[in-house]
Amino acid sequence: MNYDHEPHGVFFMIDNKSFYASVESVTRGDDPLTSVIVVMSEAENTNGGLILAASPKAKELFGISNVSRCRDLPDDPRLKVVPPRMNLYIKKNLQINEIFTQFVADEDCYPYSIDESILDMTKSWRLFGRTPLEVAHRMQTAVHDQLGLWTTVGIGENPVQAKLALDLFAKHDDDRLGELTYATFPQKIWPITDLVSVWSIGHRTAAHLNRVGIHSMNELAHSNPYELKAEFGIIGTQLLALAWGIDHSRLSNLITPNDKSWGNSQVLARDYLVQQEIETVIKEIGNQVTSRMRHHQQQAGCVSLMIGFSYDSAEGDGRSGFAHSMRIDATDSPDQVNQYLLYLFRKTWSGEGVRNIAVGLSHLSANDGLQLNLFKDPHAQIKQNLMIRVLDKIHDQFGNTALVPASSLLHGATMLERASLVGGHNGGNSFD
């Protein structure tokens, strides 16, 4: 592979180590690397509580992972269990990125998630050190000195190399630093046989690769590109580029999807078995998604519903759930959208326990005005449309819970409970 014509830059992928748990440790005056603490979501939201983050020491002592549940926690007095405070984590994330912008221009700092950021240091790293590793260490020190938090940095000549350096090397390094280049890629990446450990390769893709005789990154890198594309489609081309550490993406170029959509989903706090309760939640999600769409002056020509079964129902039924969509006359009316959603639900559901619900609206078009239905009373249609707009204004000014449907007071409704959550979890008492 001739890398001469590939982009050569300096990119940092920075991860805040055990972010939620580290923030909680610092708030309590503890060292994030030695404290034994887990952040656990409320039991009522996750059927016993889900571990959102665990400190490095808690993982080491008790084997706790971020997919563990309350029942997996040991009864040990050394272990602190605290609820999440999402607003606090958002505030700390903003403060961390402010520190990053002391080393890089604002337009070259891209938050990747609430605990990861990617920095294009190509134009600025020489201002702060002799090597990228030295600059990365200075940034780590600045974050720790100002906020008490530890960061891990992956360095690469393009974004994908930085991400791989972070996940595969920096997170296992005593200095929490890792570096990849085109020159070191064959030595460091090709020997990997655990394909799932490589970013963007999931279990199904890894199994598919194994079926066609590819069991290592070296074998992937030296596969026939035409056969890869024939077997995997465009993903095959991306996998080959990944195996050679090639990434042509430009972080400054924002990608606009060709077919936008609106959607939302919920993991229910318990197994829902009563049809009325399930339909109440479906309508609440439908109202929420339709409201978001209306704020962008759009209407939908397609509705989608996904229902995920509870564990017991999935075991007995042999299916994990169902998903259906249908084309409709373009509308932004929540009542019409919910009618279609309930139709999709009722024609397929057969009494299974429900644990996940997702609603999607797609085939969007500009909403330039009310299109009257000739077969319905025009005055009633205009009145209903005006009422929807008034409700939108009230919610914009006073919040989504200022006026709610009476059905949201029924048993099983989730809207009022979820209104105070941030990212599906407790936001904390204040932003401070």
C-alpha positions as CSV (number, residue, x, y, z in Angstrom):
1,M,0.0,0.0,0.0
2,N,1.4,3.4,-1.0
3,Y,0.5,5.9,1.7
4,D,2.1,8.8,0.0
5,H,-1.2,10.1,-1.3
6,E,-3.1,9.5,1.9
7,P,-3.9,12.4,4.3
8,H,-1.2,12.8,7.0
9,G,-2.3,14.8,10.0
10,V,-2.2,14.6,13.8
11,F,-5.4,13.6,15.5
12,F,-6.1,13.1,19.2
13,M,-9.0,10.9,20.4
14,I,-9.5,11.7,24.1
15,D,-11.5,9.6,26.5
16,N,-12.4,10.7,30.0
17,K,-11.6,7.5,32.0
18,S,-14.7,6.0,33.7
19,F,-16.3,9.5,33.3
20,Y,-19.4,9.3,35.4
21,A,-17.7,7.4,38.3
22,S,-14.7,9.7,38.1
23,V,-16.8,12.9,38.3
24,E,-18.6,11.4,41.4
25,S,-15.3,10.5,43.0
26,V,-13.8,14.0,42.5
27,T,-17.0,15.6,43.8
28,R,-16.6,13.5,47.0
29,G,-12.9,14.4,47.3
30,D,-11.6,11.0,46.3
31,D,-9.0,10.0,43.7
32,P,-10.8,8.5,40.7
33,L,-8.2,5.9,40.2
34,T,-8.4,4.5,43.8
35,S,-12.0,5.1,44.8
36,V,-14.4,2.2,44.7
37,I,-17.6,3.6,43.3
38,V,-20.3,2.8,40.8
39,V,-23.0,5.0,39.3
40,M,-26.3,3.1,39.1
41,S,-29.5,4.2,37.5
42,E,-32.7,4.2,39.5
43,A,-34.3,0.8,40.1
44,E,-37.7,2.0,38.8
45,N,-36.2,2.8,35.4
46,T,-34.3,-0.4,34.8
47,N,-35.9,-3.2,36.7
48,G,-33.4,-3.3,39.5
49,G,-30.9,-0.7,38.4
50,L,-28.2,-0.7,35.7
51,I,-24.5,0.1,36.2
52,L,-23.8,3.2,34.1
53,A,-20.2,3.5,35.2
54,A,-17.7,1.9,37.5
55,S,-14.4,3.2,38.8
56,P,-11.3,1.4,37.6
57,K,-10.7,0.1,41.2
58,A,-14.3,-1.2,41.4
59,K,-13.8,-3.1,38.1
60,E,-10.6,-4.5,39.3
61,L,-11.9,-5.7,42.7
62,F,-15.3,-7.0,41.8
63,G,-15.3,-7.5,38.0
64,I,-18.0,-5.0,37.5
65,S,-18.8,-3.8,34.0
66,N,-21.0,-1.1,32.5
67,V,-23.6,-3.7,31.6
68,S,-23.9,-5.2,35.1
69,R,-27.1,-4.8,37.1
70,C,-27.9,-4.1,40.7
71,R,-28.2,-7.9,41.4
72,D,-24.5,-8.3,40.3
73,L,-23.1,-6.0,42.9
74,P,-21.3,-7.6,45.9
75,D,-22.3,-6.8,49.4
76,D,-19.1,-5.1,50.3
77,P,-18.8,-2.0,52.6
78,R,-15.9,-0.6,50.5
79,L,-18.2,-0.2,47.5
80,K,-20.1,3.1,47.1
81,V,-23.3,3.1,45.0
82,V,-24.5,6.5,43.8
83,P,-27.3,7.7,41.5
84,P,-26.5,9.5,38.2
85,R,-26.4,13.3,37.9
86,M,-26.5,13.9,34.2
87,N,-26.5,17.6,34.4
88,L,-23.3,17.6,36.4
89,Y,-21.6,15.3,33.8
90,I,-22.7,17.6,31.0
91,K,-21.2,20.6,32.8
92,K,-17.9,18.7,33.3
93,N,-17.9,17.7,29.7
94,L,-18.2,21.3,28.6
95,Q,-15.4,22.3,31.0
96,I,-13.1,19.6,29.6
97,N,-13.7,20.7,26.0
98,E,-13.0,24.3,27.1
99,I,-9.5,23.1,28.2
100,F,-9.0,21.3,24.9
101,T,-9.7,24.6,23.0
102,Q,-6.6,26.1,24.8
103,F,-4.6,23.7,22.6
104,V,-6.7,23.7,19.4
105,A,-9.0,26.0,17.5
106,D,-12.7,25.8,18.4
107,E,-13.6,24.5,14.9
108,D,-11.0,21.6,15.3
109,C,-12.5,20.3,18.6
110,Y,-15.3,17.8,18.0
111,P,-17.2,16.2,21.0
112,Y,-17.6,12.6,20.0
113,S,-19.8,11.6,23.0
114,I,-20.3,12.8,26.5
115,D,-16.9,11.3,27.5
116,E,-14.9,11.4,24.3
117,S,-13.7,14.2,22.0
118,I,-11.6,14.2,18.8
119,L,-9.2,17.0,18.1
120,D,-7.6,17.8,14.8
121,M,-4.2,18.9,16.1
122,T,-2.5,19.1,12.7
123,K,-2.1,22.8,12.7
124,S,-1.5,23.5,16.3
125,W,0.4,20.7,18.1
126,R,3.9,22.2,17.4
127,L,2.9,25.2,19.5
128,F,2.8,23.1,22.7
129,G,5.6,20.5,22.5
130,R,8.3,18.7,20.6
131,T,6.2,15.6,19.8
132,P,2.4,14.8,19.7
133,L,3.0,12.5,22.7
134,E,4.4,15.4,24.7
135,V,1.5,17.6,23.8
136,A,-1.0,14.9,24.7
137,H,0.7,14.6,28.1
138,R,0.4,18.3,28.7
139,M,-3.3,18.2,27.9
140,Q,-3.8,15.3,30.3
141,T,-2.0,17.3,33.0
142,A,-4.1,20.4,32.4
143,V,-7.4,18.5,32.7
144,H,-6.2,16.7,35.9
145,D,-4.9,19.9,37.5
146,Q,-8.0,21.9,36.8
147,L,-10.7,19.2,37.2
148,G,-9.1,16.3,39.0
149,L,-10.1,14.0,36.1
150,W,-7.8,11.5,34.2
151,T,-7.9,11.3,30.4
152,T,-6.7,8.7,28.0
153,V,-5.4,9.8,24.6
154,G,-5.1,8.0,21.3
155,I,-2.9,9.6,18.6
156,G,-3.1,8.9,14.9
157,E,-2.4,10.3,11.5
158,N,-6.2,10.3,10.8
159,P,-9.3,9.9,13.0
160,V,-9.7,6.1,12.6
161,Q,-6.0,5.6,13.7
162,A,-6.6,7.8,16.7
163,K,-9.7,5.8,17.7
164,L,-7.9,2.5,17.4
165,A,-4.9,3.8,19.3
166,L,-7.2,4.9,22.1
167,D,-9.2,1.7,22.4
168,L,-6.4,-0.9,21.7
169,F,-3.4,0.7,23.3
170,A,-3.9,3.9,25.4
171,K,-6.5,2.3,27.6
172,H,-4.0,-0.4,28.6
173,D,-1.0,1.9,29.0
174,D,0.3,3.1,32.4
175,D,0.6,6.6,31.0
176,R,-2.8,6.3,29.3
177,L,-1.3,7.2,25.9
178,G,-1.2,5.3,22.6
179,E,0.0,6.1,19.1
180,L,-0.6,4.7,15.7
181,T,0.9,5.7,12.3
182,Y,0.8,4.3,8.8
183,A,4.3,2.9,9.4
184,T,3.4,1.1,12.6
185,F,0.0,-0.1,11.5
186,P,1.1,-3.5,10.2
187,Q,3.1,-4.3,13.3
188,K,0.5,-3.2,15.8
189,I,-2.8,-4.0,14.2
190,W,-2.4,-6.9,11.8
191,P,-1.6,-9.5,14.5
192,I,-5.0,-8.9,16.1
193,T,-7.2,-12.0,15.9
194,D,-10.0,-10.8,18.2
195,L,-11.8,-8.9,15.4
196,V,-14.5,-7.6,17.8
197,S,-12.0,-5.6,19.7
198,V,-11.4,-3.5,16.7
199,W,-13.6,-0.4,16.5
200,S,-16.6,-0.7,14.1
201,I,-16.4,-4.6,13.8
202,G,-19.3,-6.1,15.7
203,H,-20.0,-9.7,16.5
204,R,-22.1,-10.3,13.4
205,T,-19.5,-8.8,11.1
206,A,-16.7,-10.7,12.8
207,A,-18.7,-14.0,12.4
208,H,-19.3,-13.2,8.7
209,L,-15.6,-12.5,8.3
210,N,-14.8,-15.9,9.9
211,R,-17.2,-17.7,7.6
212,V,-15.3,-16.4,4.6
213,G,-11.9,-17.4,6.1
214,I,-10.8,-14.1,7.6
215,H,-9.7,-14.6,11.2
216,S,-7.2,-11.7,11.7
217,M,-6.6,-8.1,10.7
218,N,-3.6,-9.4,8.6
219,E,-5.9,-11.7,6.6
220,L,-8.4,-8.9,6.2
221,A,-5.8,-6.4,5.0
222,H,-4.6,-8.9,2.4
223,S,-8.0,-10.0,1.2
224,N,-9.1,-9.6,-2.4
225,P,-10.9,-6.2,-2.4
226,Y,-13.3,-7.2,-5.2
227,E,-14.3,-10.3,-3.3
228,L,-14.8,-8.3,-0.1
229,K,-17.1,-5.8,-1.9
230,A,-19.0,-8.7,-3.5
231,E,-19.5,-10.4,-0.1
232,F,-20.1,-7.3,2.1
233,G,-21.1,-4.5,-0.3
234,I,-19.7,-1.1,0.5
235,I,-18.9,-2.3,4.0
236,G,-16.3,-4.6,2.5
237,T,-14.5,-1.6,1.1
238,Q,-14.6,0.1,4.5
239,L,-13.3,-3.0,6.2
240,L,-10.3,-3.1,3.9
241,A,-9.6,0.6,4.5
242,L,-9.8,0.0,8.3
243,A,-7.3,-2.9,8.0
244,W,-4.8,-0.5,6.4
245,G,-5.5,2.4,8.7
246,I,-7.0,4.6,5.9
247,D,-9.5,7.3,6.6
248,H,-10.5,10.0,4.2
249,S,-13.1,11.6,6.4
250,R,-12.9,15.4,7.0
251,L,-14.2,16.3,10.5
252,S,-15.0,19.8,9.2
253,N,-17.4,18.5,6.6
254,L,-20.8,17.9,8.2
255,I,-22.7,15.1,6.6
256,T,-26.4,15.8,5.8
257,P,-28.4,12.5,5.4
258,N,-30.3,12.1,2.2
259,D,-33.4,10.9,4.0
260,K,-33.8,12.5,7.4
261,S,-36.1,11.0,10.0
262,W,-37.4,11.6,13.5
263,G,-37.6,9.0,16.1
264,N,-37.5,8.1,19.8
265,S,-37.5,4.9,21.8
266,Q,-38.0,3.8,25.4
267,V,-36.9,0.8,27.5
268,L,-39.8,0.2,29.8
269,A,-39.3,-0.2,33.5
270,R,-41.1,-3.5,33.6
271,D,-42.8,-6.0,31.4
272,Y,-45.9,-4.4,29.9
273,L,-48.7,-7.0,29.4
274,V,-51.8,-4.9,29.3
275,Q,-52.8,-3.6,25.8
276,Q,-54.1,-0.2,27.1
277,E,-50.8,0.5,29.0
278,I,-48.7,-0.4,25.9
279,E,-50.9,1.8,23.7
280,T,-50.7,4.7,26.1
281,V,-46.9,4.6,25.9
282,I,-47.0,4.3,22.1
283,K,-49.2,7.4,21.9
284,E,-46.9,9.3,24.3
285,I,-43.9,8.6,22.1
286,G,-45.9,9.4,19.0
287,N,-46.9,12.8,20.4
288,Q,-43.3,13.6,21.4
289,V,-41.8,12.6,18.0
290,T,-44.5,14.4,16.0
291,S,-44.0,17.6,18.2
292,R,-40.2,17.5,17.4
293,M,-41.0,17.2,13.7
294,R,-43.5,20.1,13.7
295,H,-40.8,22.4,15.3
296,H,-38.9,22.0,12.0
297,Q,-42.0,22.7,9.9
298,Q,-42.1,19.2,8.5
299,Q,-44.6,16.5,7.9
300,A,-44.1,12.7,7.6
301,G,-45.1,10.4,4.8
302,C,-44.1,7.2,6.6
303,V,-44.5,5.9,10.2
304,S,-42.6,3.1,11.8
305,L,-43.1,1.1,15.0
306,M,-40.7,-1.3,16.7
307,I,-41.8,-3.4,19.6
308,G,-39.2,-5.4,21.6
309,F,-40.5,-8.3,23.6
310,S,-39.6,-9.1,27.2
311,Y,-37.1,-11.8,27.9
312,D,-39.7,-14.4,28.8
313,S,-41.9,-13.6,25.8
314,A,-38.9,-13.7,23.4
315,E,-37.8,-17.1,24.8
316,G,-41.3,-18.5,24.3
317,D,-42.1,-16.9,21.0
318,G,-38.8,-17.3,19.3
319,R,-38.8,-13.7,18.2
320,S,-37.2,-10.7,19.9
321,G,-40.1,-8.5,18.7
322,F,-41.4,-7.0,15.5
323,A,-40.9,-3.9,13.4
324,H,-43.3,-2.5,10.8
325,S,-43.7,0.6,8.8
326,M,-46.3,2.0,6.3
327,R,-46.6,4.9,3.9
328,I,-49.2,7.4,4.8
329,D,-50.6,10.7,3.4
330,A,-48.2,13.4,4.6
331,T,-49.3,14.8,8.0
332,D,-48.0,16.4,11.2
333,S,-51.1,15.6,13.2
334,P,-50.3,13.6,16.3
335,D,-53.8,12.0,16.3
336,Q,-53.3,10.8,12.7
337,V,-49.8,9.5,13.4
338,N,-51.0,7.7,16.5
339,Q,-53.8,6.1,14.6
340,Y,-51.4,4.5,12.2
341,L,-49.1,3.4,15.0
342,L,-51.9,1.7,16.9
343,Y,-52.9,0.0,13.6
344,L,-49.4,-1.4,13.2
345,F,-49.4,-2.5,16.8
346,R,-52.8,-4.2,16.9
347,K,-52.4,-6.1,13.6
348,T,-49.2,-7.8,14.9
349,W,-49.2,-8.0,18.7
350,S,-50.5,-11.2,20.2
351,G,-50.3,-10.6,23.9
352,E,-46.5,-10.9,24.3
353,G,-44.8,-8.9,27.1
354,V,-43.4,-5.7,25.8
355,R,-40.1,-4.1,27.1
356,N,-39.0,-1.8,24.3
357,I,-41.0,0.6,22.1
358,A,-39.6,2.8,19.3
359,V,-41.4,5.2,16.9
360,G,-40.0,6.7,13.7
361,L,-41.3,9.2,11.2
362,S,-39.7,9.5,7.8
363,H,-40.2,10.5,4.2
364,L,-40.3,14.1,5.4
365,S,-41.5,17.1,3.4
366,A,-41.9,20.8,4.1
367,N,-45.2,21.7,5.8
368,D,-46.3,24.7,3.9
369,G,-49.9,24.8,5.2
370,L,-52.9,22.7,6.2
371,Q,-54.1,20.3,3.5
372,L,-57.8,19.8,4.0
373,N,-59.5,16.4,3.6
374,L,-62.5,16.8,1.3
375,F,-64.3,14.0,3.2
376,K,-64.1,15.6,6.6
377,D,-65.6,18.7,8.1
378,P,-63.2,21.6,7.1
379,H,-64.1,23.6,10.2
380,A,-63.2,20.7,12.5
381,Q,-59.9,20.2,10.7
382,I,-59.0,23.9,11.0
383,K,-60.0,23.9,14.7
384,Q,-57.9,20.9,15.4
385,N,-54.9,22.3,13.6
386,L,-55.1,25.6,15.6
387,M,-55.3,23.6,18.8
388,I,-52.1,21.7,18.0
389,R,-50.3,25.0,17.3
390,V,-51.5,26.5,20.6
391,L,-50.4,23.5,22.5
392,D,-46.9,23.8,20.8
393,K,-46.6,27.4,21.9
394,I,-47.6,26.5,25.5
395,H,-45.1,23.7,25.7
396,D,-42.4,26.0,24.2
397,Q,-43.0,28.6,26.8
398,F,-43.8,26.6,29.9
399,G,-42.4,23.1,29.3
400,N,-43.8,19.8,28.0
401,T,-45.6,19.0,31.3
402,A,-47.6,22.3,31.4
403,L,-50.4,20.6,29.6
404,V,-50.5,16.8,29.1
405,P,-53.1,14.4,27.8
406,A,-55.3,12.8,30.4
407,S,-54.1,9.4,29.3
408,S,-50.6,10.3,30.7
409,L,-52.1,10.1,34.1
410,L,-53.2,6.5,33.6
411,H,-51.3,3.6,35.1
412,G,-48.4,2.6,32.9
413,A,-47.9,6.1,31.4
414,T,-44.3,7.3,31.4
415,M,-44.3,10.8,30.1
416,L,-44.4,12.7,33.4
417,E,-41.8,10.5,34.9
418,R,-39.4,10.8,32.0
419,A,-39.9,14.6,31.6
420,S,-37.3,15.2,34.4
421,L,-34.7,12.8,33.0
422,V,-31.6,13.8,31.0
423,G,-30.5,11.2,28.5
424,G,-32.9,8.8,30.1
425,H,-31.4,9.2,33.6
426,N,-31.6,11.4,36.6
427,G,-30.3,14.9,35.9
428,G,-29.4,15.7,39.5
429,N,-30.8,18.4,41.8
430,S,-29.2,21.2,39.8
431,F,-26.7,22.0,37.1
432,D,-24.2,22.8,39.8
